[in-house]
Amino acid sequence: MTSESRSEGIEVSRDAIATLAAQAAAGVEGVVACYRKTVESITSRVKREFVHKGVKVEREDASCRLTMYLKVEYGVNLPSLAREVRRRVKEYVEGLTDIQVEEVEVVIEDIEPPPS
């Protein structure tokens, strides 16, 4: 677990940031889960990318960029869902950590099949 320092002497790990972002995204109607497909997870390890709970976290000083990998419900309006995920994740992470969220990228990894 890698930790990052903040000016107040409080450290917020990338794991913690990813967990908060995943919690915020899970609260958006239409989001089933935050996760990354297995093949992509292995590729991330080879590339040394940090992905936790389906959230890629890139840190720079007091800011970060997040990539959210989501499984969503069938039939949901994808542009609207992505906008809401971006808004909620940014507000939630910034409100709880004082870390500036520069960007939230939303990647739809999978769609839940419609009920039979």
N, C-alpha and C positions, 0 to 999 in steps of 0.2 A: 504494500500500500504506500503510495507516494503522497506526501503531504506538501502543501503549499503554504507559505507564511503570508499573513496579512499584516498591515501596519499596526494593528492593535495587539499583535503578539499571539493572535489566535490562528491556529492552523486548520484549514478545511481540506480534507483529502479529495482526490478525484472520485474515489468511491462514494463519498458522502454527496458530492455534487450530482453524480449519476443517479444515486438513490432518490434525491430530492426531485430531480427532473423526471424520473420514472413515475414517482408518486403524482406529480402534477399532471402528467400526460394521462395517467390511468383515470383521472377524474373527468376527462373529456368524454362526453357521450359519443359512442361509436368506436372508441379505442378498446380493443380486446386485451392487448398485452404489449409490453415493450420487450422485444427480443430480436436477436440477429440469427439468421440461419447458420447452421453448423459450418458449412463450407466457408462462409464469410468470416466466422469467428476464427477459424484456423488461419485464414489469410491474414487477419488482423494481427495474430500473434507473430507470424513470420515478419510482417511489416513493422512490428513493435508498436502498433496502435493501441491506445487504451480504450477498451470497450467494456462496460460493466452494466449489467441489467438492461442490455439493449440500447445503451447510451454511450456514444463516443464523446470523450471530453478532451478538449485541447486547451491547455492553460497558458497564459502569458501574464505575468505579474498579477494584477488585480482584476483581470478579465478572463473570459473563457468563450469558447465556441463549442456548441453542442450539436451533435447529430443524433436524432431520435429514430430508431428503427422500430416500426410499429406493425402489429397485426390489427386489422380493423374489421368491423362488421360489414357484411355484404349489404350493398345498397346505399351506403353512407356517401354523402357529397364530399369527395376527397379534397377539393380546394378549401371548402369551409372548415373541414376538420383540421387540415394543416394550419390554417390561420389561427384557429382556436388553440391548438396545441402550442404553437409558437408563443402566443400571447400569455397563456397560463404558465408555461414553463419559465419564460423570462421573468414574469412577475413573482412567481414562487421562489425561484432560486435567488434572485436579487433581494427579495424581501427577507429571506432567512439568512443570507450569508454576506450581504454587502459586496458580493462579487459581481462586477459588470458582465452581463451576458451580451456579447457582441452580436451573436447570430445563433439562431436555432434552425437547423436544417431538418426537414421531416422526410424520411424515406419510408414508403409503404412497402414492407417486406412481404406481407401476405394478407389475404382477405379470407375471413371466416366464411365457409360455405353456407349458402342459404339453408334454412331449416327444411327438412324433407316433408 
